Amino acid sequence: MFPMTPIFSLRPKFRLCVGLLALGGAVLLGGCSLIPAPKPDSTRYFVLSGPDAPAVADRGPDVPVVVMAAIDLPGYLRTTRNLVVRAAGNEVTFVEGVRWGEPLEAGLVRVLRETLVGEGRVGRILQPPLAAAVASARPVDVRIQVLACEGRARLEGGWVASFSARYEVVHPATAGGPGGTVVTGVFVASERPWNGRDHGELARLLSEAAADFGRELGGRLAATP
């Protein structure tokens, strides 16, 4: 005769197996609820925009071709796409969930092009490597170092859009004349009040400041070297 296993000794094991199977089934059936649903991306993107293009007058033969050799940004603007707000002092904040929709230098070049070409100050604005194609056209070289392009807290309270840049305009040498003339300057945009919260408004105000910068550059380009 074979030894008989007592029935009562099987019941606890049976109940354990049934419990584990039921738990496994519940995990499989309800697995979707254990993984949190992905959150929608709430990031907002902004771009700089140029002025409304006015009717352009006929450009004379003296309207220059401009080579935008470089736009240099400070490190804290170059290494991020986030809009930046500067508190009083040296503290900067990279605004979470609010970003430029393109590299900031690309937006600045576009605003300058729309301002200068749209107002008839220049014929074309080119950047390397396309600039090499107009070497025989004696273009004017423009180099720009952006100093600020951000929101800023004022010491006396309130917020403003802050834009400033240093520039260098190199006029080509005249035929048979001396070497090219270099004109330098620093542009500081007038303070435009900002409420400190509406980042779309901040992008608009910085766009206006960049267009004003383009107009100052246009005046220096038009000046006889």
C-alpha positions as CSV (number, residue, x, y, z in Angstrom):
1,M,0.0,0.0,0.0
2,F,1.1,3.5,-0.8
3,P,1.4,6.1,2.0
4,M,-1.6,8.4,2.0
5,T,-0.9,12.2,2.3
6,P,-3.4,13.6,4.8
7,I,-6.0,15.8,3.0
8,F,-5.7,18.5,5.6
9,S,-2.0,19.0,4.7
10,L,-2.9,19.9,1.1
11,R,-5.4,22.6,1.8
12,P,-3.0,25.3,3.0
13,K,-0.8,24.8,-0.1
14,F,-3.8,24.8,-2.4
15,R,-5.1,28.0,-0.9
16,L,-1.7,29.6,-1.3
17,C,-1.5,28.6,-5.0
18,V,-5.0,29.9,-5.7
19,G,-4.2,33.2,-3.9
20,L,-1.0,33.7,-6.0
21,L,-2.8,33.0,-9.2
22,A,-5.6,35.4,-8.3
23,L,-3.1,38.1,-7.5
24,G,-1.2,37.5,-10.7
25,G,-4.4,37.8,-12.7
26,A,-5.3,41.0,-11.0
27,V,-1.9,42.5,-11.8
28,L,-2.2,41.5,-15.4
29,L,-5.8,42.8,-15.8
30,G,-5.1,46.0,-13.9
31,G,-1.6,46.6,-15.1
32,C,-2.5,49.7,-17.0
33,S,-3.7,51.3,-13.8
34,L,-0.3,50.7,-12.1
35,I,1.6,52.7,-14.8
36,P,0.8,56.4,-14.5
37,A,-0.6,58.0,-17.6
38,P,1.9,60.3,-19.4
39,K,1.4,64.0,-18.7
40,P,0.8,66.3,-21.7
41,D,3.8,68.5,-22.5
42,S,2.8,72.0,-21.3
43,T,6.0,73.7,-22.6
44,R,5.3,77.0,-24.4
45,Y,7.5,78.1,-27.3
46,F,8.1,81.7,-28.5
47,V,10.0,83.4,-31.3
48,L,11.2,86.9,-31.9
49,S,9.2,88.7,-34.6
50,G,10.3,91.5,-36.9
51,P,8.3,94.7,-37.5
52,D,5.6,95.0,-40.1
53,A,7.4,95.5,-43.4
54,P,6.8,99.0,-44.8
55,A,6.7,99.7,-48.5
56,V,10.3,99.7,-49.6
57,A,11.6,102.6,-51.6
58,D,13.8,102.0,-54.6
59,R,17.3,101.1,-53.4
60,G,20.0,103.1,-54.9
61,P,23.4,101.7,-56.0
62,D,25.0,102.7,-52.7
63,V,22.8,100.4,-50.5
64,P,25.2,98.0,-49.0
65,V,25.3,94.3,-48.9
66,V,25.9,93.2,-45.3
67,V,27.7,90.1,-44.1
68,M,26.6,89.2,-40.6
69,A,29.9,87.6,-39.6
70,A,28.9,86.6,-36.1
71,I,26.3,87.1,-33.3
72,D,28.0,86.2,-30.0
73,L,25.8,85.4,-27.0
74,P,26.8,85.3,-23.3
75,G,27.2,81.8,-22.1
76,Y,24.0,81.8,-20.0
77,L,21.9,82.6,-23.1
78,R,23.9,80.4,-25.5
79,T,23.6,77.2,-23.5
80,T,19.8,77.2,-23.0
81,R,16.6,77.6,-25.0
82,N,14.7,78.7,-21.9
83,L,13.6,82.3,-21.6
84,V,15.8,84.0,-18.9
85,V,14.7,86.4,-16.2
86,R,17.4,88.3,-14.2
87,A,16.6,89.2,-10.6
88,A,18.1,92.3,-9.0
89,G,21.8,91.5,-8.8
90,N,23.6,88.6,-10.5
91,E,20.9,85.9,-10.1
92,V,19.4,84.5,-13.4
93,T,16.4,82.2,-13.7
94,F,15.8,79.8,-16.6
95,V,12.0,79.9,-16.8
96,E,10.7,76.3,-16.6
97,G,8.4,75.3,-19.4
98,V,9.0,78.5,-21.4
99,R,11.4,78.2,-24.3
100,W,12.6,79.9,-27.5
101,G,11.3,78.0,-30.5
102,E,14.7,78.4,-32.3
103,P,18.3,79.4,-31.4
104,L,18.2,82.9,-30.1
105,E,20.9,84.1,-32.5
106,A,18.8,82.8,-35.5
107,G,15.8,84.9,-34.3
108,L,18.0,88.0,-33.9
109,V,19.4,87.6,-37.4
110,R,15.8,87.3,-38.8
111,V,14.6,90.5,-37.0
112,L,17.6,92.4,-38.1
113,R,17.1,91.2,-41.7
114,E,13.4,92.1,-41.7
115,T,14.2,95.6,-40.2
116,L,17.2,96.6,-42.3
117,V,16.0,95.1,-45.7
118,G,12.4,96.0,-45.1
119,E,13.2,99.7,-44.4
120,G,15.6,99.8,-47.4
121,R,18.7,100.3,-45.3
122,V,20.6,97.3,-46.9
123,G,20.2,95.2,-50.1
124,R,20.9,91.8,-48.6
125,I,22.1,90.3,-45.3
126,L,24.2,87.2,-45.7
127,Q,26.0,84.8,-43.4
128,P,28.9,82.5,-43.9
129,P,29.4,80.4,-46.0
130,L,27.1,82.2,-48.5
131,A,29.0,85.4,-47.8
132,A,31.9,84.2,-49.9
133,A,29.7,84.4,-53.0
134,V,29.6,88.2,-52.7
135,A,33.3,88.8,-52.0
136,S,33.5,90.9,-55.1
137,A,30.5,93.1,-54.0
138,R,32.6,94.8,-51.3
139,P,30.1,94.0,-48.5
140,V,30.0,95.6,-45.1
141,D,30.9,93.3,-42.3
142,V,28.9,93.5,-39.1
143,R,29.8,91.7,-35.8
144,I,27.5,91.7,-32.9
145,Q,28.0,90.8,-29.2
146,V,24.7,90.5,-27.4
147,L,25.0,91.7,-23.8
148,A,21.4,91.1,-22.5
149,C,18.2,89.7,-24.0
150,E,15.9,88.8,-21.0
151,G,13.4,90.0,-18.4
152,R,14.9,92.0,-15.6
153,A,13.8,93.1,-12.1
154,R,14.3,96.8,-11.5
155,L,15.9,97.8,-8.2
156,E,13.1,100.3,-7.5
157,G,10.5,97.6,-8.2
158,G,8.7,96.2,-11.2
159,W,10.0,94.4,-14.3
160,V,11.3,95.4,-17.7
161,A,12.4,93.8,-20.9
162,S,16.2,94.2,-21.1
163,F,18.1,94.2,-24.4
164,S,21.6,95.5,-25.2
165,A,24.4,94.7,-27.6
166,R,27.8,95.8,-28.7
167,Y,28.4,96.1,-32.4
168,E,31.2,96.6,-34.9
169,V,30.6,97.8,-38.5
170,V,33.5,97.3,-40.9
171,H,33.2,99.4,-44.1
172,P,35.2,98.1,-47.1
173,A,38.1,100.1,-48.4
174,T,37.3,102.5,-51.3
175,A,38.9,101.9,-54.6
176,G,42.5,103.2,-54.4
177,G,41.9,104.4,-50.9
178,P,43.0,103.4,-47.5
179,G,41.9,100.3,-45.5
180,G,38.3,99.8,-44.4
181,T,36.8,102.0,-41.7
182,V,35.6,100.5,-38.4
183,V,32.6,101.9,-36.6
184,T,31.8,100.6,-33.1
185,G,29.1,101.3,-30.6
186,V,26.9,100.0,-27.8
187,F,23.1,99.8,-28.1
188,V,21.0,99.8,-25.0
189,A,17.2,99.5,-25.6
190,S,14.9,101.8,-23.7
191,E,13.2,100.0,-20.8
192,R,9.9,98.5,-21.7
193,P,7.7,97.7,-18.7
194,W,6.7,94.1,-18.3
195,N,4.4,92.5,-15.7
196,G,6.9,89.7,-14.8
197,R,4.4,86.9,-15.7
198,D,3.3,87.1,-19.3
199,H,6.3,85.5,-21.2
200,G,4.6,86.0,-24.6
201,E,4.6,89.7,-23.8
202,L,8.3,89.5,-22.9
203,A,9.1,87.9,-26.3
204,R,7.1,90.7,-28.0
205,L,9.0,93.5,-26.1
206,L,12.4,91.9,-26.8
207,S,11.4,91.7,-30.5
208,E,10.6,95.5,-30.5
209,A,14.0,96.1,-28.8
210,A,15.8,94.0,-31.4
211,A,14.1,96.0,-34.2
212,D,15.2,99.3,-32.6
213,F,18.7,97.9,-32.6
214,G,18.4,97.1,-36.3
215,R,17.4,100.7,-36.9
216,E,20.5,102.0,-35.1
217,L,22.6,99.7,-37.1
218,G,21.0,101.0,-40.2
219,G,22.0,104.5,-39.4
220,R,25.6,103.5,-38.9
221,L,25.5,101.5,-42.2
222,A,24.2,104.5,-44.0
223,A,26.8,106.9,-42.6
224,T,29.6,107.6,-45.1
225,P,32.8,106.0,-43.8
